[in-house]
Structure formats: C-alpha cells, structure tokens
Amino acid sequence: MPRIIPIRDLKNTSEISDMCHSTNEPVFVTKNGYGDMVVMSMETYEKTMLMNSIYEKLDEAEKSVASGDVIDAFDAISQIRKKYNV
C-alpha cells in the first residue's frame, strides 16, 4: 500500500528516510491535497531505473523481431565462428 504524506511532514527527514528504507517503496508527498513529489531510497530508485532499462531493451527487441531485423541463432553462431576461425 502506498505511503502518502503531506508536504509539511518533510521536516521529519529521518522518519521519511526510515519509511523509505523499511518498505522499499516510494513515499508520495501531497501539497494542498494533490500529488506533488515522490521520495524513495537510492536502492529503490536504482532498481526502478534498472527495470526501466530492461523494459526498454525488451521493447526494442520485440520491435526488431516484428520488423524482421533478426537472424536465426544457428546462422549467427556460424557467422561468428567463420569470422573468428573457430
């Protein structure tokens, strides 16, 4: 369940840090009742960025397959062996 706090609670920085680290989820900060910011631990941020990178690469690979810009794995291995005389 997402943690939502009002912006006035940002003065309790150590509590917010503990909250971010204990749940490994972002904390949503509201201002005047509306979403304003998101605070998260470095570990959660890095994991999120890694997953975004993986999803982008998967999307790129799926587009390559759909457009036919791929070759058979056996052909690729044969080309590599021929190139490096293996």
PyMOL Python script that loads the backbone (N, CA, C, O; Angstrom):
from pymol import cmd

cmd.read_pdbstr("""\
ATOM      1  N   MET A   1       0.842  -1.177   0.000  1.00  0.00           N
ATOM      2  CA  MET A   1       0.000   0.000   0.000  1.00  0.00           C
ATOM      3  C   MET A   1       0.887   1.240   0.000  1.00  0.00           C
ATOM      4  O   MET A   1       1.813   1.333   0.806  1.00  0.00           O
ATOM      5  N   PRO A   2       0.622   2.186  -0.886  1.00  0.00           N
ATOM      6  CA  PRO A   2       1.493   3.362  -0.966  1.00  0.00           C
ATOM      7  C   PRO A   2       1.390   4.236   0.271  1.00  0.00           C
ATOM      8  O   PRO A   2       0.325   4.381   0.872  1.00  0.00           O
ATOM      9  N   ARG A   3       2.526   4.813   0.631  1.00  0.00           N
ATOM     10  CA  ARG A   3       2.570   5.752   1.764  1.00  0.00           C
ATOM     11  C   ARG A   3       2.397   7.151   1.192  1.00  0.00           C
ATOM     12  O   ARG A   3       3.101   7.541   0.261  1.00  0.00           O
ATOM     13  N   ILE A   4       1.468   7.895   1.748  1.00  0.00           N
ATOM     14  CA  ILE A   4       1.184   9.255   1.297  1.00  0.00           C
ATOM     15  C   ILE A   4       1.287  10.172   2.513  1.00  0.00           C
ATOM     16  O   ILE A   4       0.663   9.934   3.547  1.00  0.00           O
ATOM     17  N   ILE A   5       2.087  11.224   2.364  1.00  0.00           N
ATOM     18  CA  ILE A   5       2.268  12.169   3.467  1.00  0.00           C
ATOM     19  C   ILE A   5       2.083  13.591   2.945  1.00  0.00           C
ATOM     20  O   ILE A   5       2.335  13.861   1.771  1.00  0.00           O
ATOM     21  N   PRO A   6       1.643  14.500   3.817  1.00  0.00           N
ATOM     22  CA  PRO A   6       1.554  15.908   3.407  1.00  0.00           C
ATOM     23  C   PRO A   6       2.946  16.543   3.390  1.00  0.00           C
ATOM     24  O   PRO A   6       3.858  16.084   4.077  1.00  0.00           O
ATOM     25  N   ILE A   7       3.089  17.580   2.616  1.00  0.00           N
ATOM     26  CA  ILE A   7       4.391  18.228   2.434  1.00  0.00           C
ATOM     27  C   ILE A   7       4.941  18.763   3.757  1.00  0.00           C
ATOM     28  O   ILE A   7       6.159  18.841   3.919  1.00  0.00           O
ATOM     29  N   ARG A   8       4.092  19.129   4.693  1.00  0.00           N
ATOM     30  CA  ARG A   8       4.579  19.660   5.979  1.00  0.00           C
ATOM     31  C   ARG A   8       5.375  18.615   6.755  1.00  0.00           C
ATOM     32  O   ARG A   8       6.195  18.969   7.603  1.00  0.00           O
ATOM     33  N   ASP A   9       5.144  17.325   6.474  1.00  0.00           N
ATOM     34  CA  ASP A   9       5.879  16.265   7.165  1.00  0.00           C
ATOM     35  C   ASP A   9       7.305  16.087   6.650  1.00  0.00           C
ATOM     36  O   ASP A   9       8.057  15.288   7.210  1.00  0.00           O
ATOM     37  N   LEU A  10       7.699  16.810   5.598  1.00  0.00           N
ATOM     38  CA  LEU A  10       9.058  16.682   5.065  1.00  0.00           C
ATOM     39  C   LEU A  10      10.115  17.173   6.050  1.00  0.00           C
ATOM     40  O   LEU A  10      11.297  16.870   5.888  1.00  0.00           O
ATOM     41  N   LYS A  11       9.708  17.923   7.059  1.00  0.00           N
ATOM     42  CA  LYS A  11      10.689  18.384   8.047  1.00  0.00           C
ATOM     43  C   LYS A  11      11.206  17.229   8.899  1.00  0.00           C
ATOM     44  O   LYS A  11      12.253  17.361   9.532  1.00  0.00           O
ATOM     45  N   ASN A  12      10.500  16.104   8.930  1.00  0.00           N
ATOM     46  CA  ASN A  12      10.928  14.914   9.674  1.00  0.00           C
ATOM     47  C   ASN A  12      11.743  14.004   8.748  1.00  0.00           C
ATOM     48  O   ASN A  12      11.315  12.904   8.401  1.00  0.00           O
ATOM     49  N   THR A  13      12.910  14.482   8.362  1.00  0.00           N
ATOM     50  CA  THR A  13      13.687  13.789   7.339  1.00  0.00           C
ATOM     51  C   THR A  13      14.119  12.389   7.753  1.00  0.00           C
ATOM     52  O   THR A  13      14.094  11.475   6.928  1.00  0.00           O
ATOM     53  N   SER A  14      14.510  12.200   8.994  1.00  0.00           N
ATOM     54  CA  SER A  14      14.965  10.863   9.400  1.00  0.00           C
ATOM     55  C   SER A  14      13.794   9.877   9.408  1.00  0.00           C
ATOM     56  O   SER A  14      13.978   8.704   9.083  1.00  0.00           O
ATOM     57  N   GLU A  15      12.603  10.331   9.769  1.00  0.00           N
ATOM     58  CA  GLU A  15      11.425   9.453   9.731  1.00  0.00           C
ATOM     59  C   GLU A  15      11.108   9.049   8.295  1.00  0.00           C
ATOM     60  O   GLU A  15      10.800   7.888   8.024  1.00  0.00           O
ATOM     61  N   ILE A  16      11.184   9.994   7.392  1.00  0.00           N
ATOM     62  CA  ILE A  16      10.894   9.709   5.985  1.00  0.00           C
ATOM     63  C   ILE A  16      11.939   8.761   5.421  1.00  0.00           C
ATOM     64  O   ILE A  16      11.605   7.850   4.663  1.00  0.00           O
ATOM     65  N   SER A  17      13.193   8.963   5.779  1.00  0.00           N
ATOM     66  CA  SER A  17      14.258   8.064   5.336  1.00  0.00           C
ATOM     67  C   SER A  17      13.996   6.648   5.828  1.00  0.00           C
ATOM     68  O   SER A  17      14.103   5.689   5.065  1.00  0.00           O
ATOM     69  N   ASP A  18      13.652   6.522   7.104  1.00  0.00           N
ATOM     70  CA  ASP A  18      13.338   5.203   7.657  1.00  0.00           C
ATOM     71  C   ASP A  18      12.143   4.577   6.944  1.00  0.00           C
ATOM     72  O   ASP A  18      12.133   3.377   6.667  1.00  0.00           O
ATOM     73  N   MET A  19      11.139   5.398   6.649  1.00  0.00           N
ATOM     74  CA  MET A  19       9.950   4.919   5.957  1.00  0.00           C
ATOM     75  C   MET A  19      10.311   4.376   4.567  1.00  0.00           C
ATOM     76  O   MET A  19       9.829   3.318   4.162  1.00  0.00           O
ATOM     77  N   CYS A  20      11.158   5.106   3.848  1.00  0.00           N
ATOM     78  CA  CYS A  20      11.568   4.692   2.504  1.00  0.00           C
ATOM     79  C   CYS A  20      12.379   3.397   2.545  1.00  0.00           C
ATOM     80  O   CYS A  20      12.188   2.516   1.707  1.00  0.00           O
ATOM     81  N   HIS A  21      13.270   3.286   3.504  1.00  0.00           N
ATOM     82  CA  HIS A  21      14.136   2.110   3.587  1.00  0.00           C
ATOM     83  C   HIS A  21      13.409   0.880   4.128  1.00  0.00           C
ATOM     84  O   HIS A  21      13.720  -0.246   3.741  1.00  0.00           O
ATOM     85  N   SER A  22      12.452   1.090   5.011  1.00  0.00           N
ATOM     86  CA  SER A  22      11.775  -0.064   5.609  1.00  0.00           C
ATOM     87  C   SER A  22      10.792  -0.721   4.652  1.00  0.00           C
ATOM     88  O   SER A  22      10.577  -1.931   4.727  1.00  0.00           O
ATOM     89  N   THR A  23      10.191   0.051   3.756  1.00  0.00           N
ATOM     90  CA  THR A  23       9.190  -0.509   2.843  1.00  0.00           C
ATOM     91  C   THR A  23       9.741  -0.787   1.451  1.00  0.00           C
ATOM     92  O   THR A  23       9.129  -1.528   0.681  1.00  0.00           O
ATOM     93  N   ASN A  24      10.895  -0.199   1.117  1.00  0.00           N
ATOM     94  CA  ASN A  24      11.456  -0.312  -0.237  1.00  0.00           C
ATOM     95  C   ASN A  24      10.460   0.135  -1.297  1.00  0.00           C
ATOM     96  O   ASN A  24      10.458  -0.382  -2.414  1.00  0.00           O
ATOM     97  N   GLU A  25       9.624   1.083  -0.947  1.00  0.00           N
ATOM     98  CA  GLU A  25       8.658   1.663  -1.871  1.00  0.00           C
ATOM     99  C   GLU A  25       8.740   3.187  -1.777  1.00  0.00           C
ATOM    100  O   GLU A  25       9.194   3.726  -0.769  1.00  0.00           O
ATOM    101  N   PRO A  26       8.304   3.870  -2.818  1.00  0.00           N
ATOM    102  CA  PRO A  26       8.320   5.329  -2.764  1.00  0.00           C
ATOM    103  C   PRO A  26       7.289   5.877  -1.788  1.00  0.00           C
ATOM    104  O   PRO A  26       6.286   5.225  -1.494  1.00  0.00           O
ATOM    105  N   VAL A  27       7.547   7.078  -1.291  1.00  0.00           N
ATOM    106  CA  VAL A  27       6.614   7.803  -0.442  1.00  0.00           C
ATOM    107  C   VAL A  27       6.100   8.977  -1.272  1.00  0.00           C
ATOM    108  O   VAL A  27       6.884   9.767  -1.798  1.00  0.00           O
ATOM    109  N   PHE A  28       4.787   9.082  -1.383  1.00  0.00           N
ATOM    110  CA  PHE A  28       4.174  10.139  -2.172  1.00  0.00           C
ATOM    111  C   PHE A  28       3.882  11.328  -1.266  1.00  0.00           C
ATOM    112  O   PHE A  28       3.324  11.181  -0.179  1.00  0.00           O
ATOM    113  N   VAL A  29       4.271  12.511  -1.739  1.00  0.00           N
ATOM    114  CA  VAL A  29       4.109  13.742  -0.960  1.00  0.00           C
ATOM    115  C   VAL A  29       3.028  14.591  -1.620  1.00  0.00           C
ATOM    116  O   VAL A  29       3.064  14.839  -2.825  1.00  0.00           O
ATOM    117  N   THR A  30       2.063  15.032  -0.809  1.00  0.00           N
ATOM    118  CA  THR A  30       0.988  15.863  -1.342  1.00  0.00           C
ATOM    119  C   THR A  30       1.156  17.312  -0.896  1.00  0.00           C
ATOM    120  O   THR A  30       1.738  17.609   0.147  1.00  0.00           O
ATOM    121  N   LYS A  31       0.626  18.189  -1.726  1.00  0.00           N
ATOM    122  CA  LYS A  31       0.622  19.628  -1.406  1.00  0.00           C
ATOM    123  C   LYS A  31      -0.789  20.126  -1.699  1.00  0.00           C
ATOM    124  O   LYS A  31      -1.273  20.026  -2.827  1.00  0.00           O
ATOM    125  N   ASN A  32      -1.435  20.659  -0.683  1.00  0.00           N
ATOM    126  CA  ASN A  32      -2.824  21.117  -0.801  1.00  0.00           C
ATOM    127  C   ASN A  32      -3.747  20.005  -1.291  1.00  0.00           C
ATOM    128  O   ASN A  32      -4.700  20.252  -2.029  1.00  0.00           O
ATOM    129  N   GLY A  33      -3.449  18.770  -0.866  1.00  0.00           N
ATOM    130  CA  GLY A  33      -4.309  17.641  -1.202  1.00  0.00           C
ATOM    131  C   GLY A  33      -4.044  17.000  -2.549  1.00  0.00           C
ATOM    132  O   GLY A  33      -4.722  16.041  -2.918  1.00  0.00           O
ATOM    133  N   TYR A  34      -3.066  17.512  -3.295  1.00  0.00           N
ATOM    134  CA  TYR A  34      -2.756  16.970  -4.618  1.00  0.00           C
ATOM    135  C   TYR A  34      -1.336  16.406  -4.632  1.00  0.00           C
ATOM    136  O   TYR A  34      -0.471  16.889  -3.902  1.00  0.00           O
ATOM    137  N   GLY A  35      -1.095  15.398  -5.449  1.00  0.00           N
ATOM    138  CA  GLY A  35       0.234  14.825  -5.569  1.00  0.00           C
ATOM    139  C   GLY A  35       1.236  15.873  -6.021  1.00  0.00           C
ATOM    140  O   GLY A  35       0.961  16.650  -6.935  1.00  0.00           O
ATOM    141  N   ASP A  36       2.409  15.894  -5.375  1.00  0.00           N
ATOM    142  CA  ASP A  36       3.412  16.910  -5.693  1.00  0.00           C
ATOM    143  C   ASP A  36       4.776  16.297  -5.969  1.00  0.00           C
ATOM    144  O   ASP A  36       5.442  16.672  -6.934  1.00  0.00           O
ATOM    145  N   MET A  37       5.202  15.341  -5.115  1.00  0.00           N
ATOM    146  CA  MET A  37       6.543  14.764  -5.248  1.00  0.00           C
ATOM    147  C   MET A  37       6.519  13.299  -4.849  1.00  0.00           C
ATOM    148  O   MET A  37       5.556  12.797  -4.271  1.00  0.00           O
ATOM    149  N   VAL A  38       7.626  12.631  -5.183  1.00  0.00           N
ATOM    150  CA  VAL A  38       7.839  11.253  -4.752  1.00  0.00           C
ATOM    151  C   VAL A  38       9.230  11.173  -4.152  1.00  0.00           C
ATOM    152  O   VAL A  38      10.190  11.679  -4.733  1.00  0.00           O
ATOM    153  N   VAL A  39       9.345  10.534  -2.986  1.00  0.00           N
ATOM    154  CA  VAL A  39      10.628  10.349  -2.313  1.00  0.00           C
ATOM    155  C   VAL A  39      10.851   8.852  -2.189  1.00  0.00           C
ATOM    156  O   VAL A  39       9.947   8.112  -1.801  1.00  0.00           O
ATOM    157  N   MET A  40      12.079   8.402  -2.527  1.00  0.00           N
ATOM    158  CA  MET A  40      12.391   6.976  -2.407  1.00  0.00           C
ATOM    159  C   MET A  40      13.846   6.787  -2.064  1.00  0.00           C
ATOM    160  O   MET A  40      14.663   7.692  -2.239  1.00  0.00           O
ATOM    161  N   SER A  41      14.170   5.594  -1.567  1.00  0.00           N
ATOM    162  CA  SER A  41      15.557   5.283  -1.231  1.00  0.00           C
ATOM    163  C   SER A  41      16.368   5.125  -2.516  1.00  0.00           C
ATOM    164  O   SER A  41      15.812   4.916  -3.594  1.00  0.00           O
ATOM    165  N   MET A  42      17.670   5.226  -2.383  1.00  0.00           N
ATOM    166  CA  MET A  42      18.552   5.039  -3.544  1.00  0.00           C
ATOM    167  C   MET A  42      18.405   3.631  -4.116  1.00  0.00           C
ATOM    168  O   MET A  42      18.425   3.451  -5.334  1.00  0.00           O
ATOM    169  N   GLU A  43      18.256   2.635  -3.246  1.00  0.00           N
ATOM    170  CA  GLU A  43      18.123   1.254  -3.700  1.00  0.00           C
ATOM    171  C   GLU A  43      16.868   1.089  -4.551  1.00  0.00           C
ATOM    172  O   GLU A  43      16.898   0.446  -5.600  1.00  0.00           O
ATOM    173  N   THR A  44      15.768   1.675  -4.091  1.00  0.00           N
ATOM    174  CA  THR A  44      14.512   1.588  -4.841  1.00  0.00           C
ATOM    175  C   THR A  44      14.633   2.330  -6.157  1.00  0.00           C
ATOM    176  O   THR A  44      14.146   1.856  -7.184  1.00  0.00           O
ATOM    177  N   TYR A  45      15.276   3.486  -6.142  1.00  0.00           N
ATOM    178  CA  TYR A  45      15.480   4.264  -7.372  1.00  0.00           C
ATOM    179  C   TYR A  45      16.318   3.480  -8.374  1.00  0.00           C
ATOM    180  O   TYR A  45      15.960   3.392  -9.549  1.00  0.00           O
ATOM    181  N   GLU A  46      17.430   2.913  -7.919  1.00  0.00           N
ATOM    182  CA  GLU A  46      18.298   2.161  -8.823  1.00  0.00           C
ATOM    183  C   GLU A  46      17.589   0.932  -9.381  1.00  0.00           C
ATOM    184  O   GLU A  46      17.754   0.609 -10.557  1.00  0.00           O
ATOM    185  N   LYS A  47      16.813   0.250  -8.567  1.00  0.00           N
ATOM    186  CA  LYS A  47      16.060  -0.912  -9.035  1.00  0.00           C
ATOM    187  C   LYS A  47      15.031  -0.488 -10.078  1.00  0.00           C
ATOM    188  O   LYS A  47      14.848  -1.164 -11.091  1.00  0.00           O
ATOM    189  N   THR A  48      14.362   0.631  -9.825  1.00  0.00           N
ATOM    190  CA  THR A  48      13.371   1.140 -10.770  1.00  0.00           C
ATOM    191  C   THR A  48      14.023   1.500 -12.097  1.00  0.00           C
ATOM    192  O   THR A  48      13.493   1.171 -13.158  1.00  0.00           O
ATOM    193  N   MET A  49      15.171   2.173 -12.046  1.00  0.00           N
ATOM    194  CA  MET A  49      15.867   2.549 -13.271  1.00  0.00           C
ATOM    195  C   MET A  49      16.354   1.315 -14.029  1.00  0.00           C
ATOM    196  O   MET A  49      16.291   1.285 -15.258  1.00  0.00           O
ATOM    197  N   LEU A  50      16.836   0.297 -13.315  1.00  0.00           N
ATOM    198  CA  LEU A  50      17.265  -0.942 -13.947  1.00  0.00           C
ATOM    199  C   LEU A  50      16.101  -1.613 -14.662  1.00  0.00           C
ATOM    200  O   LEU A  50      16.237  -2.052 -15.804  1.00  0.00           O
ATOM    201  N   MET A  51      14.959  -1.694 -13.992  1.00  0.00           N
ATOM    202  CA  MET A  51      13.791  -2.327 -14.608  1.00  0.00           C
ATOM    203  C   MET A  51      13.328  -1.531 -15.830  1.00  0.00           C
ATOM    204  O   MET A  51      12.936  -2.130 -16.831  1.00  0.00           O
ATOM    205  N   ASN A  52      13.363  -0.204 -15.773  1.00  0.00           N
ATOM    206  CA  ASN A  52      13.003   0.611 -16.930  1.00  0.00           C
ATOM    207  C   ASN A  52      13.934   0.338 -18.102  1.00  0.00           C
ATOM    208  O   ASN A  52      13.488   0.259 -19.246  1.00  0.00           O
ATOM    209  N   SER A  53      15.219   0.194 -17.824  1.00  0.00           N
ATOM    210  CA  SER A  53      16.193  -0.106 -18.863  1.00  0.00           C
ATOM    211  C   SER A  53      15.911  -1.475 -19.496  1.00  0.00           C
ATOM    212  O   SER A  53      15.981  -1.627 -20.715  1.00  0.00           O
ATOM    213  N   ILE A  54      15.600  -2.449 -18.674  1.00  0.00           N
ATOM    214  CA  ILE A  54      15.281  -3.791 -19.183  1.00  0.00           C
ATOM    215  C   ILE A  54      14.038  -3.744 -20.062  1.00  0.00           C
ATOM    216  O   ILE A  54      14.016  -4.340 -21.139  1.00  0.00           O
ATOM    217  N   TYR A  55      12.999  -3.037 -19.609  1.00  0.00           N
ATOM    218  CA  TYR A  55      11.767  -2.940 -20.394  1.00  0.00           C
ATOM    219  C   TYR A  55      12.008  -2.246 -21.733  1.00  0.00           C
ATOM    220  O   TYR A  55      11.440  -2.645 -22.750  1.00  0.00           O
ATOM    221  N   GLU A  56      12.850  -1.204 -21.738  1.00  0.00           N
ATOM    222  CA  GLU A  56      13.171  -0.519 -22.991  1.00  0.00           C
ATOM    223  C   GLU A  56      13.886  -1.458 -23.960  1.00  0.00           C
ATOM    224  O   GLU A  56      13.588  -1.469 -25.154  1.00  0.00           O
ATOM    225  N   LYS A  57      14.833  -2.246 -23.441  1.00  0.00           N
ATOM    226  CA  LYS A  57      15.569  -3.182 -24.302  1.00  0.00           C
ATOM    227  C   LYS A  57      14.662  -4.284 -24.822  1.00  0.00           C
ATOM    228  O   LYS A  57      14.790  -4.700 -25.973  1.00  0.00           O
ATOM    229  N   LEU A  58      13.745  -4.764 -23.986  1.00  0.00           N
ATOM    230  CA  LEU A  58      12.787  -5.771 -24.441  1.00  0.00           C
ATOM    231  C   LEU A  58      11.877  -5.209 -25.518  1.00  0.00           C
ATOM    232  O   LEU A  58      11.576  -5.890 -26.498  1.00  0.00           O
ATOM    233  N   ASP A  59      11.440  -3.974 -25.345  1.00  0.00           N
ATOM    234  CA  ASP A  59      10.593  -3.332 -26.352  1.00  0.00           C
ATOM    235  C   ASP A  59      11.337  -3.193 -27.673  1.00  0.00           C
ATOM    236  O   ASP A  59      10.776  -3.445 -28.740  1.00  0.00           O
ATOM    237  N   GLU A  60      12.601  -2.790 -27.596  1.00  0.00           N
ATOM    238  CA  GLU A  60      13.420  -2.659 -28.800  1.00  0.00           C
ATOM    239  C   GLU A  60      13.592  -4.016 -29.491  1.00  0.00           C
ATOM    240  O   GLU A  60      13.517  -4.108 -30.716  1.00  0.00           O
ATOM    241  N   ALA A  61      13.822  -5.059 -28.700  1.00  0.00           N
ATOM    242  CA  ALA A  61      13.982  -6.399 -29.267  1.00  0.00           C
ATOM    243  C   ALA A  61      12.690  -6.880 -29.918  1.00  0.00           C
ATOM    244  O   ALA A  61      12.731  -7.480 -30.992  1.00  0.00           O
ATOM    245  N   GLU A  62      11.549  -6.630 -29.289  1.00  0.00           N
ATOM    246  CA  GLU A  62      10.271  -7.034 -29.866  1.00  0.00           C
ATOM    247  C   GLU A  62       9.997  -6.295 -31.171  1.00  0.00           C
ATOM    248  O   GLU A  62       9.448  -6.875 -32.107  1.00  0.00           O
ATOM    249  N   LYS A  63      10.373  -5.029 -31.239  1.00  0.00           N
ATOM    250  CA  LYS A  63      10.206  -4.271 -32.484  1.00  0.00           C
ATOM    251  C   LYS A  63      11.105  -4.835 -33.578  1.00  0.00           C
ATOM    252  O   LYS A  63      10.697  -4.898 -34.738  1.00  0.00           O
ATOM    253  N   SER A  64      12.322  -5.246 -33.226  1.00  0.00           N
ATOM    254  CA  SER A  64      13.231  -5.842 -34.204  1.00  0.00           C
ATOM    255  C   SER A  64      12.663  -7.148 -34.748  1.00  0.00           C
ATOM    256  O   SER A  64      12.734  -7.415 -35.947  1.00  0.00           O
ATOM    257  N   VAL A  65      12.104  -7.952 -33.864  1.00  0.00           N
ATOM    258  CA  VAL A  65      11.503  -9.213 -34.295  1.00  0.00           C
ATOM    259  C   VAL A  65      10.312  -8.940 -35.204  1.00  0.00           C
ATOM    260  O   VAL A  65      10.152  -9.593 -36.235  1.00  0.00           O
ATOM    261  N   ALA A  66       9.478  -7.977 -34.825  1.00  0.00           N
ATOM    262  CA  ALA A  66       8.289  -7.661 -35.615  1.00  0.00           C
ATOM    263  C   ALA A  66       8.646  -7.138 -37.009  1.00  0.00           C
ATOM    264  O   ALA A  66       7.941  -7.416 -37.979  1.00  0.00           O
ATOM    265  N   SER A  67       9.743  -6.380 -37.106  1.00  0.00           N
ATOM    266  CA  SER A  67      10.138  -5.829 -38.405  1.00  0.00           C
ATOM    267  C   SER A  67      11.025  -6.779 -39.199  1.00  0.00           C
ATOM    268  O   SER A  67      11.369  -6.490 -40.345  1.00  0.00           O
ATOM    269  N   GLY A  68      11.401  -7.912 -38.602  1.00  0.00           N
ATOM    270  CA  GLY A  68      12.207  -8.907 -39.310  1.00  0.00           C
ATOM    271  C   GLY A  68      13.697  -8.610 -39.315  1.00  0.00           C
ATOM    272  O   GLY A  68      14.426  -9.175 -40.130  1.00  0.00           O
ATOM    273  N   ASP A  69      14.164  -7.753 -38.443  1.00  0.00           N
ATOM    274  CA  ASP A  69      15.589  -7.397 -38.371  1.00  0.00           C
ATOM    275  C   ASP A  69      16.369  -8.369 -37.491  1.00  0.00           C
ATOM    276  O   ASP A  69      17.220  -7.948 -36.707  1.00  0.00           O
ATOM    277  N   VAL A  70      16.093  -9.642 -37.611  1.00  0.00           N
ATOM    278  CA  VAL A  70      16.777 -10.655 -36.810  1.00  0.00           C
ATOM    279  C   VAL A  70      17.210 -11.802 -37.714  1.00  0.00           C
ATOM    280  O   VAL A  70      16.692 -11.961 -38.820  1.00  0.00           O
ATOM    281  N   ILE A  71      18.164 -12.601 -37.236  1.00  0.00           N
ATOM    282  CA  ILE A  71      18.574 -13.784 -37.982  1.00  0.00           C
ATOM    283  C   ILE A  71      18.495 -14.991 -37.058  1.00  0.00           C
ATOM    284  O   ILE A  71      18.462 -14.849 -35.836  1.00  0.00           O
ATOM    285  N   ASP A  72      18.465 -16.151 -37.636  1.00  0.00           N
ATOM    286  CA  ASP A  72      18.400 -17.393 -36.891  1.00  0.00           C
ATOM    287  C   ASP A  72      19.653 -17.540 -36.019  1.00  0.00           C
ATOM    288  O   ASP A  72      20.749 -17.166 -36.437  1.00  0.00           O
ATOM    289  N   ALA A  73      19.490 -18.083 -34.811  1.00  0.00           N
ATOM    290  CA  ALA A  73      20.608 -18.229 -33.878  1.00  0.00           C
ATOM    291  C   ALA A  73      21.712 -19.111 -34.456  1.00  0.00           C
ATOM    292  O   ALA A  73      22.893 -18.817 -34.276  1.00  0.00           O
ATOM    293  N   PHE A  74      21.341 -20.195 -35.152  1.00  0.00           N
ATOM    294  CA  PHE A  74      22.352 -21.073 -35.759  1.00  0.00           C
ATOM    295  C   PHE A  74      23.155 -20.337 -36.818  1.00  0.00           C
ATOM    296  O   PHE A  74      24.367 -20.528 -36.924  1.00  0.00           O
ATOM    297  N   ASP A  75      22.488 -19.494 -37.605  1.00  0.00           N
ATOM    298  CA  ASP A  75      23.197 -18.692 -38.614  1.00  0.00           C
ATOM    299  C   ASP A  75      24.136 -17.688 -37.939  1.00  0.00           C
ATOM    300  O   ASP A  75      25.260 -17.477 -38.396  1.00  0.00           O
ATOM    301  N   ALA A  76      23.672 -17.076 -36.858  1.00  0.00           N
ATOM    302  CA  ALA A  76      24.504 -16.105 -36.146  1.00  0.00           C
ATOM    303  C   ALA A  76      25.756 -16.772 -35.591  1.00  0.00           C
ATOM    304  O   ALA A  76      26.851 -16.220 -35.704  1.00  0.00           O
ATOM    305  N   ILE A  77      25.611 -17.950 -34.994  1.00  0.00           N
ATOM    306  CA  ILE A  77      26.765 -18.671 -34.450  1.00  0.00           C
ATOM    307  C   ILE A  77      27.717 -19.073 -35.564  1.00  0.00           C
ATOM    308  O   ILE A  77      28.935 -18.979 -35.405  1.00  0.00           O
ATOM    309  N   SER A  78      27.173 -19.518 -36.688  1.00  0.00           N
ATOM    310  CA  SER A  78      28.016 -19.885 -37.832  1.00  0.00           C
ATOM    311  C   SER A  78      28.816 -18.688 -38.330  1.00  0.00           C
ATOM    312  O   SER A  78      29.998 -18.815 -38.648  1.00  0.00           O
ATOM    313  N   GLN A  79      28.172 -17.527 -38.399  1.00  0.00           N
ATOM    314  CA  GLN A  79      28.865 -16.319 -38.838  1.00  0.00           C
ATOM    315  C   GLN A  79      29.971 -15.937 -37.873  1.00  0.00           C
ATOM    316  O   GLN A  79      31.050 -15.533 -38.305  1.00  0.00           O
ATOM    317  N   ILE A  80      29.729 -16.054 -36.579  1.00  0.00           N
ATOM    318  CA  ILE A  80      30.740 -15.729 -35.577  1.00  0.00           C
ATOM    319  C   ILE A  80      31.905 -16.692 -35.681  1.00  0.00           C
ATOM    320  O   ILE A  80      33.061 -16.271 -35.633  1.00  0.00           O
ATOM    321  N   ARG A  81      31.618 -17.984 -35.822  1.00  0.00           N
ATOM    322  CA  ARG A  81      32.692 -18.975 -35.957  1.00  0.00           C
ATOM    323  C   ARG A  81      33.523 -18.737 -37.194  1.00  0.00           C
ATOM    324  O   ARG A  81      34.749 -18.848 -37.162  1.00  0.00           O
ATOM    325  N   LYS A  82      32.857 -18.410 -38.285  1.00  0.00           N
ATOM    326  CA  LYS A  82      33.568 -18.137 -39.546  1.00  0.00           C
ATOM    327  C   LYS A  82      34.444 -16.885 -39.381  1.00  0.00           C
ATOM    328  O   LYS A  82      35.591 -16.864 -39.828  1.00  0.00           O
ATOM    329  N   LYS A  83      33.904 -15.859 -38.747  1.00  0.00           N
ATOM    330  CA  LYS A  83      34.630 -14.596 -38.581  1.00  0.00           C
ATOM    331  C   LYS A  83      35.891 -14.781 -37.739  1.00  0.00           C
ATOM    332  O   LYS A  83      36.938 -14.214 -38.053  1.00  0.00           O
ATOM    333  N   TYR A  84      35.791 -15.586 -36.657  1.00  0.00           N
ATOM    334  CA  TYR A  84      36.914 -15.750 -35.749  1.00  0.00           C
ATOM    335  C   TYR A  84      37.658 -17.073 -35.937  1.00  0.00           C
ATOM    336  O   TYR A  84      38.480 -17.449 -35.101  1.00  0.00           O
ATOM    337  N   ASN A  85      37.372 -17.775 -37.030  1.00  0.00           N
ATOM    338  CA  ASN A  85      38.025 -19.042 -37.354  1.00  0.00           C
ATOM    339  C   ASN A  85      37.986 -20.023 -36.175  1.00  0.00           C
ATOM    340  O   ASN A  85      39.008 -20.588 -35.785  1.00  0.00           O
ATOM    341  N   VAL A  86      36.817 -20.206 -35.634  1.00  0.00           N
ATOM    342  CA  VAL A  86      36.662 -21.131 -34.504  1.00  0.00           C
ATOM    343  C   VAL A  86      36.038 -22.415 -34.991  1.00  0.00           C
ATOM    344  O   VAL A  86      35.818 -23.332 -34.201  1.00  0.00           O
TER     345      VAL A  86
END
""", "prot")
cmd.dss("prot")
cmd.show_as("cartoon", "prot")
cmd.util.cbc("prot")
cmd.orient("prot")
